[in-house]
Amino acid sequence: MIDPERTLVALDAFAERLAAVAQRSGPVLIGTGHPHRLLGFYAALADALSAAGCAVLTPAHGHCVDITTRFGLRTYNLDYVRGVALVREPGASSSGCETGAHTHSPLPVRTVLAAAAEAGGPLPELVIGDHGWVCGAGQLGFEAIGLADTDDPALFVGEAEGVVSVVVPLDDAVRSDYYRPLTRYVLNRACLPQ
């Protein structure tokens, strides 16, 4: 069960981190392992942060990432939709399409951050996302904030260990339009354009 009060407190902290990076016009990286549900939320953040002067980073576009799943080794391609990183099955629709693969793996964010470092930067001041995107970045020492379903404790453990800065508890499997009120709330609290 999700406590609405804890969600609101976390949304405020999430918005505070967004406002801080926007005030510095810091570079950000945004990625999701739930592109079917959360892409709209993250894309709105990318648009608002870009409008505030932040560079929304998109390194390693098109790179392959091998992820071991319970079904064996799978190769995915890194892609970006409206500034939000995700992985796609090989042969899936090209850029701009809102479909992508569900993953909890930290390997995509590690690939993206390694590519950014190899290219000479910039590196993100803040990583925003869910699942492996946030945990993987936090483990590498990047400030990371994200959304998490209470049935997947990884981000909450990362927050308790000090690896993840903010985790917003929510249901990450509802219709994408149900996240619009959260989007408006976060952008209003962060004083970012919508």
VOMI-42030 format. One line per field, with one value per residue: residue number from 1; residue in one letter; x, y, z of N, C-alpha, C, O in turn. Coordinates in nm, 2 decimals. Layout:
<recs>
i <- NUM:...;
aa <- A:...;
nxx <- X:...;
nyy <- Y:...;
nzz <- Z:...;
caxx <- X:...;
cayy <- Y:...;
cazz <- Z:...;
cxx <- X:...;
cyy <- Y:...;
czz <- Z:...;
oxx <- X:...;
oyy <- Y:...;
ozz <- Z:...;
</recs>
This chain:
<recs>
i <- 1:2:3:4:5:6:7:8:9:10:11:12:13:14:15:16:17:18:19:20:21:22:23:24:25:26:27:28:29:30:31:32:33:34:35:36:37:38:39:40:41:42:43:44:45:46:47:48:49:50:51:52:53:54:55:56:57:58:59:60:61:62:63:64:65:66:67:68:69:70:71:72:73:74:75:76:77:78:79:80:81:82:83:84:85:86:87:88:89:90:91:92:93:94:95:96:97:98:99:100:101:102:103:104:105:106:107:108:109:110:111:112:113:114:115:116:117:118:119:120:121:122:123:124:125:126:127:128:129:130:131:132:133:134:135:136:137:138:139:140:141:142:143:144:145:146:147:148:149:150:151:152:153:154:155:156:157:158:159:160:161:162:163:164:165:166:167:168:169:170:171:172:173:174:175:176:177:178:179:180:181:182:183:184:185:186:187:188:189:190:191:192:193:194;
aa <- M:I:D:P:E:R:T:L:V:A:L:D:A:F:A:E:R:L:A:A:V:A:Q:R:S:G:P:V:L:I:G:T:G:H:P:H:R:L:L:G:F:Y:A:A:L:A:D:A:L:S:A:A:G:C:A:V:L:T:P:A:H:G:H:C:V:D:I:T:T:R:F:G:L:R:T:Y:N:L:D:Y:V:R:G:V:A:L:V:R:E:P:G:A:S:S:S:G:C:E:T:G:A:H:T:H:S:P:L:P:V:R:T:V:L:A:A:A:A:E:A:G:G:P:L:P:E:L:V:I:G:D:H:G:W:V:C:G:A:G:Q:L:G:F:E:A:I:G:L:A:D:T:D:D:P:A:L:F:V:G:E:A:E:G:V:V:S:V:V:V:P:L:D:D:A:V:R:S:D:Y:Y:R:P:L:T:R:Y:V:L:N:R:A:C:L:P:Q;
nxx <- 0.08:0.05:0.14:-0.02:0.07:0.35:0.42:0.36:0.54:0.78:0.75:0.77:1.04:1.16:1.09:1.22:1.49:1.49:1.44:1.68:1.88:1.79:1.82:2.10:2.14:2.22:2.35:2.15:2.04:1.80:1.62:1.43:1.29:1.04:0.89:0.64:0.45:0.56:0.69:0.57:0.56:0.84:0.93:0.80:0.93:1.19:1.14:1.07:1.31:1.49:1.39:1.45:1.71:1.88:2.11:1.99:2.10:2.20:2.38:2.54:2.35:2.18:2.37:2.44:2.32:2.38:2.18:2.13:1.86:1.58:1.52:1.74:2.03:1.98:1.99:1.97:1.88:2.00:1.80:1.64:1.36:1.21:1.41:1.44:1.59:1.58:1.54:1.53:1.39:1.59:1.54:1.30:1.07:1.20:1.36:1.17:0.93:0.71:0.74:0.91:1.14:1.07:1.27:1.48:1.74:2.07:2.26:2.20:2.22:2.48:2.62:2.55:2.66:2.93:2.98:2.94:3.15:3.37:3.35:3.43:3.25:2.96:2.90:2.62:2.47:2.25:2.07:1.77:1.49:1.39:1.40:1.68:1.81:1.82:1.93:2.17:2.31:2.33:2.49:2.73:2.80:2.66:2.43:2.10:1.75:1.42:1.13:0.94:0.78:0.62:0.64:0.88:1.16:1.42:1.50:1.42:1.58:1.83:1.79:1.78:2.04:2.18:2.25:2.08:1.91:1.64:1.33:1.02:0.73:0.50:0.24:0.37:0.24:0.01:-0.23:-0.07:-0.17:-0.26:-0.05:-0.03:-0.14:0.06:0.28:0.22:0.21:0.48:0.62:0.51:0.58:0.85:0.88:0.90:0.86:0.55;
nyy <- -0.12:0.23:0.52:0.82:1.06:1.02:1.00:1.26:1.41:1.31:1.39:1.66:1.68:1.58:1.77:1.98:1.91:1.92:2.19:2.30:2.20:2.32:2.59:2.61:2.56:2.30:2.00:1.72:1.38:1.16:0.87:0.57:0.26:0.19:0.26:0.25:0.34:0.56:0.74:0.98:1.14:1.17:1.29:1.54:1.65:1.66:1.84:2.08:2.12:2.16:2.39:2.56:2.59:2.38:2.13:1.85:1.55:1.31:1.08:0.80:0.71:0.47:0.27:-0.07:-0.28:-0.55:-0.75:-0.97:-1.18:-1.35:-1.51:-1.55:-1.42:-1.10:-0.86:-0.52:-0.19:0.13:0.42:0.74:0.93:1.22:1.33:1.14:0.85:0.51:0.16:-0.05:-0.34:-0.52:-0.43:-0.30:-0.03:0.28:0.58:0.82:0.68:0.57:0.32:0.08:-0.13:-0.30:-0.28:-0.35:-0.33:-0.20:-0.17:-0.02:0.26:0.27:0.22:0.45:0.65:0.58:0.62:0.90:0.99:0.89:1.05:1.29:1.43:1.65:1.54:1.42:1.63:1.55:1.26:1.13:0.91:0.57:0.25:0.06:0.28:0.48:0.36:0.24:0.48:0.61:0.43:0.47:0.71:0.94:1.20:1.10:1.07:0.94:0.76:0.50:0.18:0.03:-0.24:-0.30:-0.29:-0.18:0.09:0.22:0.09:0.18:0.46:0.45:0.36:0.58:0.62:0.69:0.99:1.09:0.92:0.86:0.71:0.52:0.38:0.22:0.12:0.21:0.37:0.59:0.85:0.90:1.00:1.26:1.46:1.44:1.52:1.79:1.89:1.85:2.01:2.26:2.29:2.30:2.53:2.53:2.56:2.46;
nzz <- 0.00:-0.07:0.09:0.07:0.19:0.22:-0.04:-0.13:0.02:-0.09:-0.35:-0.33:-0.24:-0.47:-0.66:-0.55:-0.60:-0.88:-0.92:-0.81:-0.99:-1.22:-1.16:-1.17:-1.43:-1.49:-1.65:-1.73:-1.71:-1.83:-1.79:-1.86:-1.75:-1.78:-2.03:-2.15:-1.97:-1.82:-1.98:-2.07:-1.84:-1.78:-2.02:-2.01:-1.80:-1.91:-2.13:-1.98:-1.82:-2.02:-2.14:-1.92:-1.95:-1.90:-2.02:-2.17:-2.17:-2.42:-2.47:-2.63:-2.81:-3.00:-2.94:-2.85:-2.59:-2.39:-2.20:-1.94:-1.90:-1.74:-1.95:-2.09:-2.26:-2.39:-2.64:-2.66:-2.80:-2.74:-2.72:-2.76:-2.67:-2.70:-2.54:-2.34:-2.23:-2.33:-2.38:-2.67:-2.84:-3.07:-3.41:-3.35:-3.38:-3.51:-3.38:-3.20:-3.17:-2.92:-2.80:-2.61:-2.43:-2.13:-1.84:-1.56:-1.54:-1.46:-1.66:-1.91:-1.82:-1.73:-1.97:-2.11:-1.95:-1.95:-2.22:-2.24:-2.08:-2.22:-2.44:-2.35:-2.20:-2.16:-1.82:-1.64:-1.39:-1.25:-1.24:-1.36:-1.32:-1.33:-1.17:-1.29:-1.41:-1.22:-0.98:-1.09:-1.17:-0.92:-0.78:-0.91:-0.82:-0.90:-0.85:-0.80:-0.87:-0.84:-0.95:-0.80:-0.77:-0.49:-0.49:-0.58:-0.43:-0.47:-0.53:-0.30:-0.11:-0.20:-0.15:0.13:0.18:0.10:-0.16:-0.35:-0.40:-0.38:-0.37:-0.51:-0.40:-0.58:-0.79:-1.06:-1.28:-1.39:-1.62:-1.86:-1.87:-1.62:-1.48:-1.53:-1.34:-1.14:-1.28:-1.34:-1.07:-0.98:-1.16:-1.11:-0.84:-0.86:-1.00:-1.28:-1.63:-1.81;
caxx <- 0.00:0.12:0.09:-0.02:0.15:0.49:0.43:0.36:0.67:0.88:0.73:0.83:1.18:1.19:1.07:1.33:1.61:1.47:1.46:1.82:1.96:1.75:1.88:2.24:2.14:2.31:2.32:2.07:2.02:1.67:1.60:1.32:1.27:0.89:0.86:0.50:0.37:0.62:0.76:0.51:0.61:0.98:0.94:0.76:1.05:1.30:1.11:1.08:1.45:1.56:1.34:1.51:1.86:1.96:2.13:1.93:2.20:2.16:2.49:2.53:2.23:2.21:2.46:2.38:2.34:2.35:2.13:2.09:1.73:1.55:1.50:1.87:2.10:1.91:2.06:1.88:1.94:1.97:1.73:1.59:1.23:1.19:1.52:1.43:1.66:1.51:1.60:1.43:1.43:1.65:1.44:1.19:1.05:1.31:1.35:1.04:0.82:0.70:0.75:1.04:1.14:1.07:1.39:1.53:1.89:2.16:2.35:2.18:2.27:2.63:2.66:2.53:2.75:3.06:3.00:2.96:3.28:3.47:3.34:3.48:3.15:2.95:2.84:2.50:2.47:2.14:2.00:1.63:1.44:1.34:1.47:1.82:1.86:1.85:2.02:2.30:2.37:2.36:2.60:2.85:2.83:2.59:2.30:1.99:1.62:1.33:1.00:0.95:0.67:0.65:0.66:1.02:1.23:1.56:1.53:1.41:1.71:1.93:1.77:1.82:2.19:2.24:2.30:1.97:1.87:1.49:1.25:0.88:0.66:0.38:0.21:0.43:0.18:-0.12:-0.23:0.02:-0.24:-0.28:0.06:-0.04:-0.14:0.20:0.37:0.19:0.25:0.62:0.67:0.47:0.66:0.99:0.87:0.95:0.75:0.48;
cayy <- 0.00:0.35:0.62:0.94:1.16:1.00:1.04:1.41:1.46:1.27:1.47:1.79:1.67:1.56:1.90:2.07:1.87:1.97:2.33:2.33:2.18:2.42:2.72:2.61:2.51:2.18:1.89:1.61:1.26:1.11:0.74:0.49:0.12:0.18:0.36:0.25:0.41:0.68:0.82:1.12:1.21:1.21:1.38:1.67:1.70:1.70:1.97:2.19:2.14:2.22:2.53:2.63:2.61:2.26:2.04:1.72:1.47:1.19:1.00:0.65:0.68:0.36:0.17:-0.19:-0.32:-0.69:-0.77:-1.11:-1.18:-1.49:-1.58:-1.56:-1.29:-1.02:-0.74:-0.40:-0.07:0.25:0.52:0.85:0.98:1.35:1.35:1.03:0.73:0.38:0.05:-0.12:-0.47:-0.51:-0.43:-0.23:0.10:0.38:0.69:0.89:0.59:0.56:0.19:0.04:-0.25:-0.29:-0.33:-0.30:-0.34:-0.08:-0.17:0.09:0.39:0.25:0.23:0.59:0.73:0.55:0.69:1.04:1.01:0.87:1.16:1.41:1.49:1.67:1.44:1.48:1.67:1.49:1.15:1.12:0.80:0.47:0.12:0.06:0.41:0.56:0.28:0.23:0.61:0.63:0.34:0.53:0.84:1.05:1.23:1.03:1.08:0.86:0.70:0.35:0.11:-0.03:-0.38:-0.32:-0.21:-0.15:0.24:0.25:0.05:0.28:0.58:0.42:0.35:0.71:0.61:0.75:1.11:1.09:0.81:0.88:0.59:0.53:0.27:0.25:0.04:0.26:0.43:0.70:0.98:0.91:1.07:1.41:1.55:1.44:1.61:1.93:1.91:1.86:2.12:2.38:2.30:2.33:2.66:2.51:2.58:2.34;
cazz <- 0.00:-0.09:0.18:0.00:0.25:0.19:-0.18:-0.14:0.08:-0.18:-0.47:-0.29:-0.25:-0.61:-0.72:-0.50:-0.67:-1.02:-0.92:-0.79:-1.11:-1.32:-1.12:-1.21:-1.57:-1.50:-1.74:-1.67:-1.79:-1.79:-1.85:-1.80:-1.78:-1.80:-2.13:-2.19:-1.87:-1.76:-2.08:-2.08:-1.72:-1.80:-2.13:-1.97:-1.72:-2.01:-2.19:-1.88:-1.78:-2.14:-2.14:-1.82:-1.98:-1.88:-2.13:-2.15:-2.24:-2.50:-2.52:-2.66:-2.89:-3.10:-2.89:-2.81:-2.45:-2.37:-2.07:-1.91:-1.84:-1.71:-2.08:-2.15:-2.30:-2.48:-2.69:-2.68:-2.86:-2.67:-2.80:-2.69:-2.72:-2.64:-2.44:-2.24:-2.27:-2.31:-2.47:-2.76:-2.89:-3.21:-3.51:-3.31:-3.45:-3.49:-3.29:-3.20:-3.14:-2.78:-2.75:-2.56:-2.35:-1.98:-1.78:-1.43:-1.55:-1.46:-1.77:-2.00:-1.77:-1.73:-2.10:-2.14:-1.87:-2.00:-2.35:-2.21:-2.02:-2.32:-2.54:-2.29:-2.12:-2.02:-1.74:-1.57:-1.25:-1.19:-1.32:-1.32:-1.39:-1.24:-1.18:-1.30:-1.44:-1.10:-0.90:-1.15:-1.16:-0.79:-0.75:-0.97:-0.75:-0.96:-0.78:-0.88:-0.81:-0.93:-0.91:-0.77:-0.72:-0.36:-0.50:-0.62:-0.32:-0.50:-0.51:-0.16:-0.04:-0.25:-0.07:0.27:0.19:0.07:-0.30:-0.43:-0.32:-0.36:-0.43:-0.50:-0.40:-0.65:-0.87:-1.19:-1.39:-1.43:-1.75:-1.86:-1.85:-1.48:-1.42:-1.56:-1.22:-1.07:-1.36:-1.31:-0.93:-0.97:-1.24:-1.03:-0.71:-0.91:-1.07:-1.41:-1.73:-1.85;
cxx <- 0.09:0.06:0.10:0.06:0.30:0.51:0.44:0.50:0.78:0.87:0.79:0.98:1.23:1.19:1.19:1.46:1.61:1.50:1.60:1.90:1.92:1.81:2.03:2.25:2.23:2.26:2.24:2.06:1.89:1.65:1.49:1.32:1.12:0.84:0.71:0.41:0.43:0.69:0.70:0.56:0.75:1.00:0.90:0.87:1.16:1.27:1.12:1.22:1.52:1.52:1.41:1.66:1.94:1.99:2.08:2.02:2.14:2.28:2.46:2.41:2.26:2.30:2.38:2.42:2.29:2.31:2.09:1.96:1.70:1.52:1.63:1.93:2.01:1.99:1.95:1.96:1.90:1.90:1.68:1.46:1.21:1.29:1.52:1.49:1.57:1.58:1.49:1.49:1.50:1.54:1.31:1.18:1.17:1.27:1.21:0.92:0.82:0.71:0.89:1.03:1.14:1.20:1.42:1.68:1.96:2.25:2.33:2.24:2.43:2.69:2.66:2.64:2.90:3.08:3.01:3.10:3.39:3.47:3.39:3.37:3.05:2.88:2.72:2.53:2.35:2.09:1.86:1.57:1.38:1.43:1.62:1.88:1.91:1.95:2.16:2.37:2.42:2.48:2.74:2.88:2.76:2.46:2.19:1.86:1.53:1.20:1.01:0.81:0.71:0.67:0.80:1.10:1.37:1.59:1.52:1.53:1.82:1.92:1.82:1.97:2.26:2.29:2.20:1.92:1.72:1.42:1.10:0.80:0.53:0.36:0.27:0.36:0.04:-0.12:-0.14:-0.05:-0.27:-0.17:0.06:-0.05:-0.01:0.29:0.35:0.23:0.40:0.67:0.63:0.55:0.81:1.00:0.93:0.83:0.68:0.44;
cyy <- 0.12:0.46:0.75:1.05:1.14:1.03:1.19:1.46:1.43:1.36:1.61:1.79:1.65:1.69:1.99:2.04:1.92:2.12:2.37:2.31:2.28:2.56:2.73:2.58:2.39:2.08:1.78:1.50:1.20:0.97:0.66:0.34:0.08:0.27:0.36:0.33:0.55:0.77:0.97:1.20:1.26:1.31:1.52:1.73:1.75:1.83:2.09:2.22:2.20:2.36:2.62:2.65:2.49:2.18:1.90:1.62:1.34:1.12:0.86:0.61:0.57:0.25:0.04:-0.22:-0.46:-0.70:-0.91:-1.10:-1.33:-1.57:-1.59:-1.42:-1.22:-0.89:-0.63:-0.29:0.05:0.36:0.63:0.90:1.11:1.37:1.24:0.91:0.61:0.28:-0.01:-0.25:-0.44:-0.52:-0.36:-0.10:0.19:0.49:0.77:0.81:0.57:0.42:0.16:-0.08:-0.22:-0.35:-0.27:-0.29:-0.20:-0.07:-0.05:0.23:0.38:0.27:0.38:0.68:0.71:0.62:0.84:1.07:1.00:0.98:1.29:1.49:1.57:1.55:1.50:1.52:1.60:1.38:1.13:0.99:0.70:0.35:0.13:0.19:0.48:0.48:0.27:0.36:0.64:0.55:0.40:0.67:0.96:1.08:1.17:1.04:1.00:0.82:0.55:0.30:0.04:-0.18:-0.41:-0.23:-0.16:0.00:0.28:0.21:0.14:0.41:0.56:0.41:0.48:0.72:0.69:0.87:1.11:0.98:0.85:0.75:0.61:0.40:0.30:0.17:0.09:0.33:0.56:0.83:1.00:0.99:1.22:1.50:1.55:1.53:1.75:1.97:1.94:1.98:2.25:2.40:2.34:2.47:2.64:2.52:2.45:2.36;
czz <- 0.00:0.00:0.10:0.06:0.22:0.04:-0.20:-0.09:-0.03:-0.31:-0.45:-0.30:-0.39:-0.68:-0.68:-0.57:-0.82:-1.02:-0.90:-0.91:-1.22:-1.29:-1.17:-1.36:-1.59:-1.60:-1.67:-1.77:-1.74:-1.87:-1.78:-1.84:-1.79:-1.91:-2.17:-2.09:-1.83:-1.85:-2.08:-1.96:-1.74:-1.91:-2.10:-1.88:-1.81:-2.08:-2.10:-1.84:-1.90:-2.15:-2.04:-1.84:-1.95:-2.00:-2.09:-2.24:-2.31:-2.56:-2.55:-2.74:-3.00:-3.05:-2.84:-2.66:-2.44:-2.22:-2.05:-1.84:-1.80:-1.84:-2.15:-2.19:-2.41:-2.52:-2.72:-2.74:-2.77:-2.76:-2.70:-2.75:-2.64:-2.52:-2.33:-2.30:-2.24:-2.40:-2.55:-2.80:-3.03:-3.31:-3.48:-3.39:-3.42:-3.40:-3.31:-3.16:-2.99:-2.72:-2.71:-2.47:-2.20:-1.93:-1.65:-1.43:-1.53:-1.58:-1.88:-1.95:-1.76:-1.87:-2.15:-2.07:-1.92:-2.14:-2.34:-2.17:-2.13:-2.42:-2.48:-2.22:-2.21:-1.95:-1.67:-1.43:-1.17:-1.29:-1.27:-1.39:-1.29:-1.26:-1.19:-1.34:-1.32:-1.01:-0.96:-1.15:-1.02:-0.74:-0.80:-0.92:-0.81:-0.87:-0.87:-0.80:-0.90:-0.87:-0.89:-0.72:-0.59:-0.37:-0.56:-0.53:-0.36:-0.48:-0.37:-0.07:-0.08:-0.17:0.07:0.29:0.15:-0.08:-0.39:-0.34:-0.29:-0.44:-0.40:-0.51:-0.48:-0.72:-1.01:-1.30:-1.42:-1.57:-1.75:-1.83:-1.70:-1.41:-1.45:-1.43:-1.14:-1.15:-1.33:-1.17:-0.92:-1.04:-1.17:-0.91:-0.75:-0.98:-1.21:-1.51:-1.77:-1.99;
oxx <- 0.19:-0.06:0.21:0.12:0.37:0.62:0.53:0.55:0.87:0.97:0.85:1.04:1.34:1.29:1.24:1.54:1.71:1.57:1.65:1.99:2.01:1.85:2.08:2.36:2.30:2.14:2.28:2.07:1.87:1.67:1.46:1.36:1.08:0.76:0.66:0.31:0.35:0.74:0.78:0.59:0.78:1.09:0.97:0.90:1.22:1.36:1.18:1.26:1.61:1.60:1.42:1.73:2.06:1.90:2.11:2.01:2.05:2.28:2.36:2.37:2.36:2.31:2.26:2.52:2.18:2.38:2.01:1.94:1.78:1.51:1.63:1.87:1.98:2.05:1.85:2.08:1.78:1.95:1.69:1.45:1.20:1.25:1.61:1.45:1.50:1.67:1.37:1.61:1.46:1.45:1.22:1.28:1.23:1.16:1.16:0.82:0.93:0.68:0.99:0.92:1.20:1.23:1.39:1.74:1.91:2.32:2.42:2.31:2.49:2.79:2.75:2.70:2.98:3.19:3.09:3.16:3.48:3.57:3.39:3.38:3.06:2.82:2.72:2.60:2.36:2.08:1.84:1.60:1.32:1.52:1.69:2.00:2.01:2.05:2.26:2.50:2.53:2.57:2.84:2.98:2.79:2.41:2.18:1.86:1.55:1.17:1.09:0.74:0.82:0.72:0.84:1.12:1.43:1.69:1.59:1.57:1.90:2.02:1.88:2.03:2.38:2.36:2.24:1.89:1.69:1.45:1.06:0.81:0.45:0.44:0.22:0.43:-0.04:-0.01:-0.14:0.02:-0.29:-0.18:0.14:0.02:0.03:0.37:0.44:0.28:0.44:0.75:0.71:0.60:0.87:1.11:1.01:0.71:0.74:0.38;
oyy <- 0.13:0.48:0.80:1.13:1.24:1.08:1.23:1.55:1.51:1.40:1.67:1.88:1.71:1.72:2.07:2.13:1.97:2.17:2.47:2.39:2.32:2.63:2.84:2.58:2.38:2.07:1.75:1.51:1.18:0.97:0.68:0.31:-0.03:0.36:0.46:0.38:0.64:0.88:1.06:1.32:1.38:1.40:1.62:1.85:1.85:1.91:2.19:2.34:2.29:2.45:2.74:2.71:2.50:2.17:1.84:1.63:1.28:1.09:0.81:0.50:0.59:0.15:0.05:-0.19:-0.50:-0.67:-0.97:-1.04:-1.42:-1.70:-1.64:-1.32:-1.28:-0.83:-0.66:-0.28:0.06:0.38:0.62:0.91:1.10:1.43:1.25:0.86:0.60:0.32:-0.02:-0.28:-0.35:-0.60:-0.35:-0.06:0.19:0.49:0.77:0.87:0.56:0.40:0.21:-0.12:-0.12:-0.47:-0.15:-0.26:-0.10:0.04:0.00:0.30:0.48:0.33:0.43:0.76:0.80:0.68:0.90:1.17:1.08:1.01:1.39:1.61:1.56:1.47:1.62:1.45:1.58:1.41:1.12:0.97:0.74:0.34:0.21:0.21:0.54:0.54:0.29:0.36:0.68:0.60:0.37:0.73:1.07:0.98:1.20:1.02:0.99:0.85:0.49:0.36:-0.01:-0.24:-0.52:-0.11:-0.09:0.04:0.36:0.28:0.18:0.47:0.65:0.45:0.49:0.81:0.74:0.85:1.14:0.96:0.87:0.68:0.70:0.31:0.39:0.16:0.01:0.35:0.63:0.92:1.12:1.03:1.29:1.60:1.65:1.60:1.83:2.08:2.04:2.06:2.35:2.51:2.41:2.51:2.73:2.50:2.35:2.27;
ozz <- 0.07:-0.01:0.06:-0.01:0.20:0.01:-0.28:-0.15:-0.05:-0.37:-0.54:-0.35:-0.43:-0.76:-0.76:-0.61:-0.87:-1.11:-0.96:-0.94:-1.29:-1.38:-1.20:-1.41:-1.69:-1.63:-1.55:-1.89:-1.62:-1.99:-1.66:-1.96:-1.81:-1.88:-2.21:-2.13:-1.81:-1.81:-2.09:-1.97:-1.72:-1.90:-2.14:-1.89:-1.79:-2.10:-2.14:-1.84:-1.88:-2.18:-2.06:-1.76:-1.96:-2.09:-1.99:-2.36:-2.26:-2.68:-2.50:-2.75:-3.07:-3.12:-2.81:-2.61:-2.47:-2.13:-2.13:-1.74:-1.82:-1.83:-2.27:-2.15:-2.51:-2.43:-2.79:-2.73:-2.74:-2.88:-2.58:-2.88:-2.51:-2.42:-2.24:-2.40:-2.14:-2.48:-2.51:-2.80:-3.10:-3.30:-3.56:-3.45:-3.31:-3.34:-3.42:-3.12:-2.93:-2.60:-2.77:-2.44:-2.16:-1.96:-1.63:-1.33:-1.59:-1.59:-1.92:-2.02:-1.79:-1.88:-2.21:-2.14:-1.92:-2.16:-2.41:-2.21:-2.14:-2.48:-2.54:-2.19:-2.34:-2.02:-1.64:-1.35:-1.05:-1.41:-1.15:-1.51:-1.19:-1.34:-1.12:-1.31:-1.32:-0.96:-0.89:-1.13:-1.00:-0.67:-0.75:-0.96:-0.77:-0.82:-0.99:-0.68:-1.02:-0.75:-0.96:-0.64:-0.58:-0.28:-0.57:-0.55:-0.27:-0.41:-0.32:0.02:0.01:-0.13:0.13:0.39:0.15:-0.11:-0.49:-0.22:-0.17:-0.55:-0.29:-0.61:-0.45:-0.72:-1.08:-1.41:-1.47:-1.62:-1.65:-1.78:-1.66:-1.30:-1.39:-1.42:-1.09:-1.09:-1.31:-1.15:-0.86:-0.99:-1.16:-0.88:-0.67:-1.02:-1.26:-1.47:-1.77:-2.05;
</recs>
